[in-house]
Amino acid sequence: MTVFEATLVFFGGLIAGGINSMAGGGSLLTVPLLDVAGVTGLLANGTNRVAVLFSNGTSAYSYAKRGVDVWRRSIPVVIPSVVGGLVGATLISNLDDAAFKKLFGVLMIPLLAMALWKPRAKTAPEPWPASIVVVVFFLVGIYAGAIQAGVGLFLVLLLARAGYDLVEANALKTIVILGVSATAVPVFVAKGQVSWLPAVVLAAGMGLGGYVGAKFAVEGGERVIRPVLVVSVVALAGRMVGLY
């Protein structure tokens, strides 16, 4: 990496970490930035995952520090997500770059439908049966373990539909992705699909962005989160229909 590339990756990670902590979709920025730095395909996917792990760790800590404690409520969704994440990471790590890109393109189609699904505001929680929770978050975990891009946004929208306010949904989302990433990263490391210097630079930027983003989310509440969520949905939709 050149100094220019490292600077670009760091500040791009800073922005992406903030976006991820308040909505999701930051990987749609960081993966192309890694490509600019010469880290492409499955290597970019694995490298980005290291930064995502660190970023969600700082975000979860920042949310908990500010009184948004959803750790106990996260257990029913984290466990199936982590199992699914291990399955997804194992499957994707065995593909070649060409197959990975085709799979990424196919999976973007259903994700677009979920991204455009408008969350309800100020509704009472609507508990799902345990079996539904297990199946839904196992499938989310498979996607998160395999691809990652956009899964944060997907989780926020899903949790908002279930009745959580956007601050709680974001805090719970960071814990889910933290668990999935902690399971997936060793798989990518074992497969040699992590470029460590870009990973460290990106993790530094995303970690700082995640911590600060969570601070803004808690202090500003839905008034701050909702515009970021809308922009993230639009950006994700534009990427998936091939506008850029």
N, C-alpha and C positions, 0 to 999 in steps of 0.2 A: 504493500500500500504506500502511495505517496502521501505527503503531508496534506495536500489538497483533498485527496480521497478520504483520509482519516477524518479531516475536519467536516467534510460533507456527511460522512456516515454518522459522526457523533451528533451533529446538530439535527440531522434528520431523525436520529434515534430519540433525541430530546423531545422533538415535536410528536413523534409517534408514541412515545411513552405517555405523554400527556393525553393524547387522543384515546389511547387504550384504556387509561384509568377512568375516563369520563364517558366513554362510549365503546369504541372498538374499531377495527379496521386499520390499525397502525401498520400492520405487516404489508398492506398494499403500498405503503411508502417505503418501508425498510428493505423489502426483497428487491425492488428495482434499484435501490441505492447500492445494495451489495453487488448487483450485476454491474453497475458502473465501476465498482472497485475490483471487478474481475472475479467475483464469487458468484457462480451461476448454478442453475438447476438444483439438484438434490443437495449440493454442497451449500448453496444459499439457504435452502430450507432448514438444514440442520444448524447452520451458523446462526440464523435468525432465532432459532428455538432457544439457544443459550441466552440470548438477550431478553427474550420473552420471559424466561424463567426468572431472571434477575429483576426485571421490571415489575412483574406481578408480585414478587416478594416485597419490594419497596412499597408498592401500592397497597397491598394488604396490610402492611405495618402502618402505613400512614392513615388508612381508614380506621384501624383499630385504635390507634393513638388518639384519634379525634372522636372516639366514642361510638363508632359504627361497628359494633361487634356482632358478626353473624356466623362466627366459627361453629357454634353448636348446630345451628340450622343448616350449615353447609354439608354436614356428614351424609344425609340421604342422597344428595346430588353429586358429591365429590367421589364417593366410592364407585358407583357405576361409571362415572366419567373417567376415572383413573384406569379402570379395567379396560374400557373402550379405547383410551389413549394408548395403552400398551399394545393393543391389537392393531390400531391404526398406524402407529410408528413402525411396528415390525413389518407390516405389509408394505408400506410406502418405501421403507429403506431398502427393500429388495427389488425395486423397479429401476430401470435405467432412465436417463433424463427425458428421452422421447416419450416414454410411457407416462412418466410423471406429468409432463406438460399436457398430454391428452386428458388424463384423469382430472387434473386441475380445472381444465376447461369445462368438462362435463359437470363437475360438482358445483361450479359457479351458478348453474341454472337454477337448481332448487334453492340455493342460498339467496339468490336475487328475490325470489318470491317471499322468503322470510324477512329480508331486509326491508321490503316495502309494506310489511304487515304493521300497521300503526298500533303502537301500544296504548292501552287505556290508562288514563290518569285517575288517581284517587279512587280506586276500586278496592273493595275488601279482598283479602287473600282468598283464593279458591283452591283449597288443597286437592291435589290429584291422588288417586289410589296409588299405593306403594308400587304396584306392578307397572303402572304407567310411568312413574318417576324413573324407575330402573331402566325401562326400555328407552325412554326419550333421552336420558342423559348418557346411557351407554352409547347410543348412536352419535350424540354430540361429541362424546369422548373419542370415538373412532375418527371423526372428521378432524377434531382438534389435534389428535396425535399424528394424523397423516399430513394435513395441509396447513392448519392453523389460521391462515389469512381469513379475516372476517368473522372468526368464531366468537370473539368478544362481543361484537355487535349482535350476532345471532343470540348469544346468551342473554344480553341485556333485554332484548325484545321479548324473548321467551319468558324470562322471569317477570318482566313488567306485565305481560299478559296473565301471569299467574297471580298478580296482585301486589307484588313488591313495589315500593316507590323506587324512583330511579337511583337514588343514593344507595339504598340497600341492595338493589339489583347489581349495581356496579361493584360494591364491596364483595358480594357473594360471587360474582363473576370472576374477580381476581383470585379468589381462593380456589375456585374450580380449575382455572387455567394454571395456577401455580401447581396444583396437584398433578394435573395432566402433564405439564412440562417437566416436572421432576421425574416422572416415569419415562417420558419420551426421550429426554436428552441423553441418558446413558445408552439408549439404543443407537442414536445417531453417532455418538462418540465411538462406540464399539465398531460401527461400520466405517469409521474414518470419514464421516460426512460433516465435519466441523472444521472450519478454517479459524484458528484460534485468535490471531491478531485482530481481524475484523470483528470477531465475536466479542472480544474484550472491549474494543472501542465502541461498538454498538450497544453493548450492555451498560457501559458507563452512561451514555446518553439516555438510553431508555429507562435506566434505573432512576436517574435524577428526574426525568420527565414524569415517570410514574408516581414518584413521591409528591412532587409539586402538583400534578394534576389531581390527585386524590384530595389534597388540601383545598384546592379551588372547588372541587365537587362538593365537599362537605360544607364549606363556608357559604357557597352560593346556592346549593341545593338544586332543585329541578330547573330553576331559572337559568342557571349556568349550564347544566348538563343537556337540557333539551336542544338548544341550538347546535351544540357539538354533535349530538346524536343525529339531528336532521342532516347536517353537512356530511357526516360519515355515511349515512344511508345514500345520499345523492352521489357521493364519490364512489362508493362501492357499486352502485347501480351503473354508473358511467363506465367503470372499469369492466364490468361484466358484459355490457353490451358492445364493448369494443370502441368506445369513444376516444380512448387514449391507452 
